[in-house]
Amino acid sequence: MQLKRTHHCGELNRAHVGQKVVLNGWVDSWRDHGGVIFIDIRDRYGKTQIVFSPENKTLYQQARKLRSEYVIAVAGEVRRRPEQAINPAILTGEVEVAATELEVLNTSKTTPFEIKDFVNVSEDLRLRYRYLDLRRPSLQKHLLLRHRAAQATRAYFNRQGFVEIETPFLTKSTPEGARDFLVPSRLHPGKFYALPQSPQTYKQILMVAGFDKYYQIVRCFRDEDLRRDRQPEFTQIDIEMTFVDEEDVLSMMEGFMQFLLAEVGGLEVKIPFPRLSYAEAMAKYGTDKPDTRFGYFLNNVTDVFLNSPFQVFQRIAGTKGYVGAVVFPEAVQFSRKQIEALNAYVRQLGGHGVAHVKYLHNQWEGGIAKFLSAENQRALESRLKLEEDALVLFVADEDVERAQGLLGALRLHLAEKLQLIDTSRIELLWIVDFPLLEYSEEEGRYVARHHPFTSPKLSDLALLDTAPEKARARAYDLIFNGNEIAGGSIRIHRKDLQEKVFQILRLGPQEAEQKFGFLLEAFEYGAPPHGGIAFGFDRLVMLLAGAESIRDVIAFPKTASGVGLMEGTPSEVDPKQLEELKIKPVRT
């Protein structure tokens, strides 16, 4: 390579006019205008127009052979573009380079898709050729933002006295929730390591060890059925602190978010963030990760139907179920077909369906209107504060939380459909006072709502012996525009309380010792009170970038089925490797 770059392709401006420069990069586009060849050369910093004049016949003939994505080096003189040719859309739009030398560093086959934003091609094809996909400006912009977010994270926590400590990737298998990825040991046949679902126990051990403020940007692994925005390997910002309560953790994280948004996005947010209890969030929004950029709250109208000719609702109300309503004036003109689509949506989510009625000119029409008594109508008008024409939608279910969840999903679905969400706003809030436990019908036992190391609220400790399902956790989630971006808790730091929680979770002494014996033992050596939180870094960057999927902010993501299309993973391995590991695959 003879021509080594002196400037990046997004750097030149009118201050460089008259200078001799060398640019290295990819051919972005090629144009022949009346015998003069124009090439746009591109790197991650931007692109610059290169001009090849027919006056230099040898150079001109070289340029004619160039094609998109060839890697080239160009030397030339910077000159100002003619006034009518200035391109204000790019940083280098006022200048161009008159080429004097050209070196082709590598050629390129015709790419399977154009290297440009908004290319209409399947995601599978983009992931198959990820090295080409990553040349697109939008993805490069996303990954550069991810880099800045990581640097800002380290800068903030370093200033606050936190210590960055790495924790092991080869850990002990303690499946609680998602499945572990297992790694067989060659040196210890029949035994396995597990890849960490999170560094939870290690960061607690670090607190016992006296490192009072820890953080880490860490890879985590979960072998679970994937969804659109889930990956088998993901990144989180992991944080733990000693001698703290909830207020200390929440305050520190609010400062972090304020700093991060300002550094990465130039955005201002006010602190402290609003807080909602879990019960309040479910009652008002039907979800523990509410989007608060729009209103249209849930209304509990169960008592209205305790005495009602509409027997379906009356039966549910009488069995301590839930009847809820949402009011949408903007949907008052919905057709029967549109309302039936909402009904199908709720059924798709596992509900019985949606009932509706229209409030038009102070009258009740359509849907279940004929089943509403005059008393029901008056009560609903008062409860729902009906002052204008509106579509009223009802969801009812014997299970209160399920009904609230269905109505909350319907609220969000309609708001998106009617474009009622102010996407220019940033809304951050805390959800607190979660239930400590939830009952798993599938397992026939209580399971931890967050994880088994979460401390119960001190005021609810007595409930562990009498009504554990009523105990609240010292847990908290941070919500960003309807997305959970962080979750954490104050931890249990005493062995006796941890053993009691394990007992409620039906984790017997022997199993607890086998899985968590090292942690229980550590609690006997002066473990301090501690708490922490973990941010989903991929989702946080996705929201900051305005991307549609976390796969757009991860360099080499897997598909929704956990496949790496570019490199071909998972793959079979050499039988000799399996023999060394004393493993024999079972064919199904």
SVG drawing of the C-alpha trace seen along z (x, -y; Angstrom):
<svg xmlns="http://www.w3.org/2000/svg" viewBox="-83 -29 87 71">
<polyline fill="none" stroke="black" stroke-width="0.4" points="0.0,0.0 1.6,-3.2 -1.0,-5.8 -1.6,-6.0 -4.5,-8.2 -3.9,-11.7 -7.5,-12.4 -10.8,-10.6 -13.6,-10.7 -15.8,-12.8 -13.2,-15.4 -12.5,-17.7 -14.1,-21.1 -13.4,-24.5 -10.5,-25.1 -8.6,-22.3 -9.0,-23.8 -5.6,-23.7 -4.2,-21.0 -2.8,-17.7 -4.6,-14.8 -4.8,-11.0 -8.1,-9.2 -8.7,-5.5 -12.1,-3.8 -14.8,-2.0 -16.4,-3.1 -19.8,-4.2 -21.1,-5.3 -19.8,-5.7 -21.0,-8.3 -20.0,-9.3 -21.1,-12.9 -20.2,-13.9 -16.8,-12.3 -15.9,-13.3 -16.0,-10.4 -17.3,-11.1 -16.6,-8.7 -17.9,-8.9 -15.4,-7.3 -16.7,-6.2 -15.4,-5.2 -17.1,-5.3 -16.5,-9.0 -18.4,-10.0 -17.9,-10.3 -16.1,-12.6 -16.5,-13.2 -13.5,-12.4 -13.3,-13.8 -11.3,-12.0 -10.7,-14.1 -10.1,-12.6 -7.1,-14.9 -5.1,-12.2 -5.9,-9.3 -4.2,-6.6 -5.9,-7.6 -9.2,-8.1 -9.1,-4.5 -8.3,-3.2 -11.3,-5.0 -13.6,-3.6 -12.9,-0.1 -14.0,-0.9 -17.2,0.5 -19.2,0.3 -17.4,1.6 -13.9,1.7 -11.4,0.7 -9.2,-2.2 -6.7,-4.8 -6.8,-8.2 -4.4,-11.1 -5.4,-14.5 -6.0,-18.2 -9.0,-19.6 -11.0,-22.1 -14.2,-24.0 -17.2,-22.6 -19.1,-24.9 -21.9,-26.7 -24.6,-24.7 -22.9,-21.4 -22.6,-22.0 -24.3,-19.2 -25.4,-20.5 -26.6,-17.0 -23.1,-15.8 -20.2,-17.3 -17.9,-17.4 -20.5,-18.8 -18.7,-22.0 -15.5,-20.4 -14.3,-17.6 -10.9,-16.1 -9.4,-16.3 -7.6,-12.9 -3.9,-12.7 -3.2,-9.0 -5.3,-5.9 -4.5,-2.6 -7.0,0.3 -6.4,2.1 -9.1,4.8 -11.9,5.5 -15.4,6.6 -18.0,9.0 -21.5,7.6 -23.0,7.4 -26.2,9.3 -27.9,6.0 -27.1,2.3 -24.9,0.8 -27.3,-1.9 -29.9,-2.7 -33.5,-1.7 -32.6,1.2 -35.6,3.4 -34.1,6.8 -34.9,9.6 -33.2,9.5 -31.9,13.0 -30.0,12.0 -28.6,9.0 -27.5,11.2 -26.0,13.8 -23.8,11.0 -23.4,9.1 -20.0,7.6 -21.8,5.9 -24.8,4.9 -22.4,3.2 -21.1,1.0 -24.5,-0.8 -24.3,-4.2 -27.3,-3.6 -25.8,-0.5 -22.4,-2.1 -24.0,-5.1 -25.8,-2.7 -22.6,-0.9 -20.7,-4.1 -23.4,-5.3 -23.1,-2.0 -19.4,-2.7 -20.1,-6.2 -22.7,-4.8 -20.2,-2.3 -17.5,-5.0 -20.0,-7.3 -21.0,-4.5 -17.5,-3.9 -16.8,-7.6 -19.8,-8.1 -19.2,-5.1 -15.5,-5.7 -16.2,-9.3 -18.5,-7.9 -15.8,-5.7 -17.0,-2.4 -14.5,0.4 -14.8,2.3 -14.2,6.0 -14.6,9.0 -16.4,12.1 -16.1,15.6 -17.8,16.9 -17.3,20.5 -19.5,20.8 -21.7,23.2 -25.1,24.3 -27.9,22.9 -30.9,22.9 -33.6,20.6 -35.8,19.3 -34.1,19.7 -32.0,22.6 -28.3,22.5 -25.9,22.9 -23.7,25.8 -20.0,26.3 -18.5,29.8 -15.2,30.1 -12.5,32.2 -10.4,32.4 -13.3,33.5 -15.4,35.9 -19.1,35.9 -19.0,32.4 -20.0,29.1 -19.6,25.4 -22.4,23.1 -22.3,19.7 -23.7,17.0 -27.2,15.8 -25.9,12.8 -23.1,12.2 -25.6,12.1 -23.9,14.3 -20.4,13.1 -21.3,9.4 -22.8,10.2 -19.6,12.1 -17.6,8.9 -19.7,6.9 -18.9,9.4 -15.2,9.1 -15.3,5.3 -15.4,3.8 -18.2,1.4 -18.9,0.2 -18.7,2.5 -19.7,2.3 -19.1,4.2 -20.3,4.1 -20.7,7.9 -21.9,10.6 -24.7,12.8 -26.2,16.0 -29.7,17.6 -30.8,20.7 -34.5,19.7 -37.1,19.7 -36.3,16.5 -38.6,13.6 -38.2,10.6 -35.9,8.7 -34.2,11.5 -30.8,12.9 -29.1,16.0 -26.1,13.8 -26.7,10.2 -24.9,7.4 -25.8,5.7 -24.4,3.0 -24.1,4.7 -23.9,2.6 -23.7,3.4 -23.2,1.2 -22.9,1.8 -24.4,0.0 -27.3,-1.3 -31.0,-1.3 -33.4,-1.8 -33.1,-5.6 -29.3,-5.4 -29.5,-3.0 -32.3,-4.9 -30.6,-8.3 -27.3,-7.0 -29.0,-5.5 -31.0,-8.7 -27.7,-10.6 -26.4,-8.0 -29.3,-8.2 -29.2,-12.0 -25.4,-11.9 -25.8,-9.2 -28.6,-10.9 -26.8,-14.3 -23.5,-12.8 -24.8,-10.4 -27.9,-12.1 -27.7,-15.7 -30.9,-15.2 -32.0,-16.7 -34.1,-14.8 -35.2,-16.0 -34.6,-14.1 -35.9,-12.5 -38.0,-10.3 -41.6,-9.6 -42.4,-6.4 -45.3,-4.1 -46.0,-1.0 -46.5,2.2 -50.2,2.2 -50.7,-1.3 -49.1,-0.6 -51.3,2.5 -54.4,0.6 -53.7,-2.5 -51.9,-1.0 -52.3,2.7 -48.6,3.4 -45.5,3.0 -43.7,1.3 -46.2,-1.5 -45.7,-3.9 -46.6,-7.2 -46.3,-9.3 -50.1,-9.2 -53.1,-9.0 -56.2,-6.8 -56.0,-5.1 -57.7,-1.9 -60.9,-2.2 -62.0,0.4 -65.8,0.7 -66.2,4.1 -68.6,2.7 -70.8,1.1 -71.7,4.6 -72.4,6.3 -76.1,5.7 -76.5,5.7 -78.7,7.4 -75.5,8.2 -74.9,11.6 -71.5,12.3 -70.0,9.2 -72.2,9.7 -70.9,13.2 -67.2,12.1 -67.8,9.2 -69.5,11.4 -66.6,13.8 -64.0,11.1 -62.9,10.9 -62.2,7.7 -64.2,5.7 -62.2,2.8 -62.8,0.1 -60.8,-2.2 -62.3,-5.2 -61.1,-6.3 -62.9,-9.4 -60.6,-9.1 -62.1,-5.6 -65.7,-6.5 -66.2,-6.1 -64.6,-2.6 -66.6,-0.2 -67.8,3.2 -64.9,4.7 -62.4,2.6 -63.9,3.5 -63.9,7.2 -60.2,6.8 -59.7,5.5 -61.7,8.5 -59.4,10.9 -56.4,9.1 -57.5,9.7 -58.3,13.3 -54.9,13.8 -53.4,12.6 -55.4,15.3 -58.4,13.3 -62.1,14.0 -62.5,11.0 -63.5,7.4 -66.9,5.9 -67.8,2.4 -70.3,-0.3 -70.4,-3.8 -71.3,-6.9 -72.9,-9.2 -74.7,-12.4 -75.2,-11.4 -76.7,-8.1 -75.4,-4.5 -75.4,-2.7 -74.3,0.6 -72.4,3.5 -73.6,4.3 -75.7,1.1 -78.9,3.1 -77.6,5.0 -76.9,1.8 -79.6,0.7 -80.2,-3.0 -78.4,-2.7 -75.4,-1.1 -75.3,-3.9 -75.4,-6.7 -72.7,-5.0 -70.4,-4.5 -71.0,-8.1 -69.8,-9.3 -67.0,-6.8 -65.6,-7.3 -66.1,-11.1 -67.8,-10.9 -68.3,-14.4 -67.8,-13.7 -68.5,-11.0 -66.3,-8.0 -65.7,-4.3 -65.7,-2.4 -64.0,0.9 -64.4,3.5 -62.3,6.5 -63.4,8.9 -61.7,11.9 -61.9,14.0 -58.1,13.3 -57.6,9.6 -54.0,9.3 -54.7,11.1 -57.7,8.8 -55.6,5.7 -52.8,7.0 -55.2,7.6 -56.7,4.2 -53.3,2.6 -52.2,4.3 -55.3,3.1 -54.7,-0.4 -51.2,-0.4 -52.3,1.3 -55.0,-1.3 -52.6,-4.2 -50.1,-3.0 -52.9,-2.4 -54.3,-5.9 -50.8,-7.5 -51.5,-9.0 -48.0,-8.5 -45.8,-11.6 -42.6,-9.9 -40.6,-13.1 -40.9,-12.7 -38.7,-10.8 -40.5,-9.4 -38.5,-7.7 -40.1,-6.3 -39.5,-3.7 -41.8,-0.8 -41.4,0.2 -43.0,2.4 -43.3,5.5 -44.7,8.7 -41.8,10.8 -43.3,14.1 -45.7,15.3 -47.3,18.7 -46.4,21.0 -49.3,23.3 -46.9,25.2 -44.5,26.0 -47.1,26.0 -45.0,23.7 -44.0,20.1 -41.2,18.7 -39.3,15.5 -40.7,12.5 -37.2,11.2 -34.7,13.7 -34.3,15.6 -31.7,13.2 -34.2,10.2 -34.9,9.0 -38.5,8.7 -39.6,5.3 -38.7,5.2 -42.3,4.3 -43.5,7.5 -41.1,10.0 -43.8,11.4 -45.9,12.3 -43.3,14.9 -44.7,17.1 -48.4,16.3 -49.1,15.1 -46.0,15.1 -47.9,14.2 -48.7,10.8 -45.0,10.0 -43.5,7.1 -40.0,7.0 -37.4,4.3 -37.2,4.4 -37.3,1.7 -37.5,1.5 -36.6,-1.5 -38.9,-2.1 -38.0,-4.1 -40.9,-4.9 -42.7,-1.7 -39.6,0.5 -38.0,2.0 -34.3,1.0 -33.1,1.9 -34.1,4.0 -32.6,4.6 -33.2,4.9 -31.8,4.7 -30.4,8.1 -30.7,10.6 -27.5,10.4 -28.3,12.8 -28.1,16.5 -31.2,17.2 -33.4,15.0 -32.0,16.4 -32.7,19.9 -36.2,19.0 -36.8,17.6 -35.3,20.8 -37.7,22.8 -40.7,20.9 -39.5,21.5 -39.2,25.3 -35.5,25.2 -34.5,27.8 -31.4,27.5 -29.4,30.0 -30.3,28.4 -29.6,24.9 -26.3,26.1 -25.4,27.7 -26.3,24.6 -25.6,21.7 -23.5,23.1 -20.6,20.8 -22.9,17.8 -24.6,19.0 -21.2,19.6 -20.1,16.1 -23.1,14.6 -21.7,16.1 -18.5,14.0 -19.8,10.5 -21.8,9.8 -22.8,6.1 -26.2,4.9 -26.0,4.4 -28.1,3.8 -27.8,3.2 -29.3,3.1 -28.6,4.3 -29.3,2.4 -30.1,4.2 -27.4,2.5 -28.7,3.7 -32.2,2.4 -30.9,-0.9 -28.8,-1.5 -31.7,-0.6 -33.9,-3.2 -31.1,-5.8 -30.5,-5.1 -34.2,-5.0 -33.6,-1.5 -36.4,0.9 -34.7,4.0 -31.8,4.8 -30.3,6.7 -29.6,3.3 -27.3,2.3 -25.4,5.6 -22.5,6.2 -23.1,9.9 -26.6,10.9 -28.4,14.2 -31.7,14.7 -34.9,15.2 -34.2,18.9 -30.7,18.5 -28.8,19.1 -25.7,17.2 -26.3,17.0 -23.0,15.5 -20.7,18.0 -23.1,20.9 -23.7,21.5 -24.6,23.7 -22.7,26.3 -21.5,29.9 -18.0,30.5 -15.3,33.0 -16.2,36.4 -12.7,36.4 -13.6,33.4 -16.7,35.2 -14.6,38.2 -12.2,36.1 -15.1,34.7 -16.6,38.2 -19.9,37.0 -22.0,39.1 -24.7,37.1 -28.3,38.4 -30.0,38.2 -33.7,37.2"/>
</svg>
